Amino acid sequence: MRAFRVAYDGRPFYGFQRQPDVPTVEDRLFDALAALGVADGTPEGYAAAGRTDAGVSAVAQTVAFECPDWLTPAAFNSELPASIRAWASADAPKGFHATHHAESREYVYHCYAPDADLDRAKSALSRLSGENDFHNLTADDGGTVRDLQADVRREDEYLVFTLRAGGFVREMVRRVVSLVQAVATGDAGLAKIERVLGPEPIDGPEGVPPAPAYPLVLTDAAYPMLEFSADSEAAARSRNVFDDLRVERATGARVAREVVTRIGE
């Protein structure tokens, strides 16, 4: 059994988990393993740390399955698209399950919020931290009690949220961000948080919509029993791929700014 750390740009994909008729990260992983002759379909013992939504990216998505010793991250990447990169691996004990044995998951959300008050954001996030029932911050019907560790900092025009828990229910991170942003900008009061965490369901215009998916990154899945080793070749090439993507998007932002500043001149 071997576990792999996988980074990916989530924007081209309809989420991590395979679905019929749309591209997903998991589909591309399975396609690569089939091309390498490792598995035809789902590999033996396969599981993943989490199921990121459409548009969500990852640094440390973790997948584990039975595979031959020669399947290094670099070998895996030889059949993966550039937007998906394996960069580290670890030997895993028999019976290891990447979903059930993750001690915690960590997400980082980059929220564009130039008009948000950081102190109000911290106050709101502090109230949401700890063990709470997040039934009003998810589309899931059950299993909504979570112990959340969270903080927020300002970086230029962005509020950068870091959220960690044993697991997250669907859309929870994005709805937490949406709620905190509303409080931080004055669109909602701190009392809204008490209502959201209360027992009564909040629907319709009173509900909390999820923030956009693309600023969200899965940054860690913690497995104390594993020792991941970075594949130097794969890690270096992966950094190059994502640095090229960074430059491409930064250039696109400059072009858009040029258009914005010149419209109406």
C-alpha positions in Angstrom: 0.0 0.0 0.0 1.3 3.4 -0.9 0.0 6.9 -0.3 0.6 9.9 -2.6 0.4 13.6 -2.1 -1.3 15.2 -5.1 -1.6 18.9 -6.0 -4.0 20.1 -8.6 -5.6 23.2 -10.1 -9.3 22.6 -9.5 -10.6 25.1 -12.1 -10.7 22.8 -15.1 -12.5 20.0 -13.1 -16.0 19.3 -11.8 -14.6 18.4 -8.4 -12.4 15.5 -7.2 -14.7 12.6 -7.2 -15.4 10.8 -10.5 -18.7 11.6 -12.2 -20.3 10.5 -15.4 -19.7 12.6 -18.5 -17.7 15.4 -16.9 -13.9 15.7 -16.2 -12.8 15.2 -12.6 -9.5 14.8 -10.9 -10.2 11.2 -9.9 -11.0 10.3 -13.5 -7.6 11.5 -14.5 -5.8 9.7 -11.7 -7.5 6.4 -12.8 -6.8 7.1 -16.4 -3.1 7.5 -15.6 -3.0 4.3 -13.5 -4.7 2.4 -16.4 -2.1 3.8 -18.9 0.7 2.7 -16.6 -0.8 -0.8 -16.3 -1.2 -0.4 -12.5 -5.0 -0.8 -12.4 -8.0 -1.0 -14.8 -10.6 1.0 -12.9 -10.5 1.6 -9.2 -7.2 0.3 -7.7 -7.3 -2.2 -4.9 -7.6 -0.6 -1.5 -8.1 2.9 -3.0 -9.3 5.8 -1.0 -8.8 9.6 -0.9 -8.5 12.1 1.9 -11.5 14.2 0.7 -13.8 15.1 -2.1 -13.1 18.7 -3.1 -15.9 20.5 -4.9 -15.8 21.8 -8.5 -13.2 24.5 -8.9 -11.4 23.8 -5.5 -7.6 23.2 -5.7 -5.3 21.2 -3.6 -1.7 21.0 -2.4 -2.0 17.8 -0.3 -4.9 15.8 -1.5 -3.9 12.2 -0.5 -4.7 9.0 -2.3 -3.6 5.5 -1.3 -3.9 2.2 -3.0 -2.0 -1.1 -3.7 0.7 -0.5 -6.4 4.1 -1.8 -7.5 7.2 -0.4 -6.0 8.2 1.4 -9.2 5.2 3.7 -9.1 7.0 6.9 -7.8 5.4 10.3 -8.0 7.5 11.1 -11.1 6.3 7.9 -12.8 2.7 8.7 -11.9 3.1 12.2 -13.4 4.3 10.8 -16.7 0.6 9.9 -17.5 -1.1 12.8 -15.6 -2.1 16.1 -17.1 0.0 19.1 -16.1 -2.8 20.4 -13.9 -2.5 17.4 -11.6 0.9 16.6 -10.0 1.9 13.9 -7.6 4.9 15.2 -5.6 5.4 13.0 -2.5 4.7 9.5 -1.3 4.8 7.2 1.8 4.6 3.6 2.5 1.3 2.8 4.3 0.4 -0.1 6.5 -2.0 -2.9 5.5 -5.5 -1.8 5.9 -4.7 1.9 5.7 -7.6 4.1 4.5 -6.9 7.6 3.3 -10.4 8.8 4.2 -10.9 7.2 7.6 -7.3 7.5 8.9 -6.9 11.3 8.3 -6.6 12.9 11.7 -7.5 16.3 10.3 -7.9 18.3 7.1 -6.9 21.9 6.6 -8.2 24.4 4.0 -7.1 27.9 3.1 -9.4 30.4 1.5 -8.3 33.6 -0.2 -11.2 36.0 0.2 -11.1 39.2 -1.8 -12.5 41.7 0.8 -10.8 45.1 0.7 -13.6 46.7 2.7 -13.8 44.0 5.4 -12.8 44.8 9.0 -10.3 42.3 10.3 -11.3 42.6 14.0 -14.9 41.9 13.1 -13.8 39.0 11.0 -11.8 37.6 13.9 -14.7 38.0 16.4 -17.1 36.2 14.0 -14.6 33.4 13.4 -13.9 33.0 17.0 -17.5 32.4 17.7 -17.7 29.7 15.0 -14.6 28.0 16.3 -14.8 25.0 18.6 -17.4 22.3 18.6 -20.7 23.4 17.0 -23.5 22.1 14.9 -23.0 23.5 11.5 -26.3 22.3 10.1 -27.1 25.8 8.7 -23.8 26.0 6.9 -24.0 22.8 4.8 -26.3 21.1 2.3 -25.8 17.8 4.2 -28.7 16.5 6.3 -26.7 14.8 9.1 -23.4 14.5 10.8 -23.1 18.2 11.0 -21.4 18.6 14.4 -17.7 19.5 13.9 -14.8 20.8 16.1 -13.4 23.7 14.0 -10.1 25.4 14.5 -9.9 28.6 12.5 -8.0 31.8 12.1 -8.0 34.7 9.7 -5.3 37.3 8.7 -5.2 40.1 6.2 -2.9 40.1 3.2 -3.3 43.3 1.2 -6.9 43.3 -0.1 -7.5 39.7 1.0 -8.7 38.0 4.1 -6.9 34.7 4.3 -8.8 32.0 6.2 -7.2 28.8 7.6 -9.7 26.2 8.8 -8.9 22.8 10.3 -11.1 20.0 11.5 -11.3 16.3 11.6 -13.6 16.5 8.6 -15.8 19.0 6.9 -19.4 18.6 5.8 -20.3 19.7 2.3 -19.7 23.4 1.5 -19.0 24.1 5.2 -15.7 26.0 4.6 -17.2 28.2 1.9 -20.3 29.0 3.9 -18.2 29.8 7.0 -16.2 32.2 4.9 -19.3 33.7 3.4 -20.8 34.3 6.9 -17.7 35.8 8.3 -17.2 38.1 5.3 -20.8 39.3 5.7 -20.1 40.2 9.4 -16.7 41.8 8.6 -18.2 44.1 5.9 -21.2 45.1 8.0 -23.8 43.3 5.9 -24.6 41.1 8.9 -24.3 41.5 12.6 -22.7 39.2 15.1 -26.2 38.1 16.1 -26.5 36.3 12.8 -23.9 33.8 13.9 -25.9 32.9 17.0 -28.9 32.3 14.7 -26.9 30.2 12.3 -25.5 28.0 15.2 -28.9 27.7 16.8 -31.2 24.7 16.4 -33.7 26.3 14.0 -33.1 25.8 10.3 -32.4 29.0 8.3 -33.4 28.9 4.7 -34.1 31.2 1.7 -32.8 34.7 1.9 -32.0 34.3 5.5 -29.6 31.4 4.7 -25.9 31.6 4.1 -24.8 30.9 0.5 -21.4 29.4 -0.2 -18.5 31.6 -1.2 -17.0 30.9 -4.7 -15.1 27.7 -4.9 -12.0 28.7 -6.8 -10.2 30.6 -4.0 -10.3 27.5 -1.8 -7.3 25.1 -1.4 -7.0 21.8 0.4 -3.6 22.4 2.1 -3.2 19.4 4.4 -4.5 16.0 5.4 -2.7 14.8 8.5 -1.6 11.2 8.9 0.6 10.8 12.0 1.3 7.2 11.1 2.8 8.1 7.7 6.2 9.6 6.8 5.9 11.3 3.4 9.0 11.8 1.3 9.0 14.4 -1.4 10.2 13.1 -4.8 12.8 15.8 -5.7 12.2 15.6 -9.4 8.5 15.5 -9.2 8.3 18.3 -6.6 10.6 20.6 -8.7 8.6 20.0 -11.8 5.3 20.5 -10.0 6.5 23.8 -8.6 7.4 24.9 -12.1 4.0 24.0 -13.4 2.2 25.9 -10.8 4.6 28.9 -11.0 3.8 29.1 -14.7 0.1 29.0 -13.8 0.7 31.8 -11.3 2.4 34.0 -13.9 -0.3 33.3 -16.5 -3.1 34.3 -14.1 -1.1 37.4 -12.8 -0.7 38.5 -16.4 -4.4 37.9 -17.1 -5.2 40.1 -14.0 -3.0 42.9 -15.4 -4.7 42.7 -18.8 -8.1 42.9 -17.1 -7.0 45.9 -15.0 -5.9 47.6 -18.2 -9.3 47.1 -19.7 -11.1 48.3 -16.6 -9.1 51.5 -16.3 -9.5 52.4 -20.0 -13.3 51.7 -20.4 -15.0 55.1 -20.7 -11.9 57.1 -21.3 
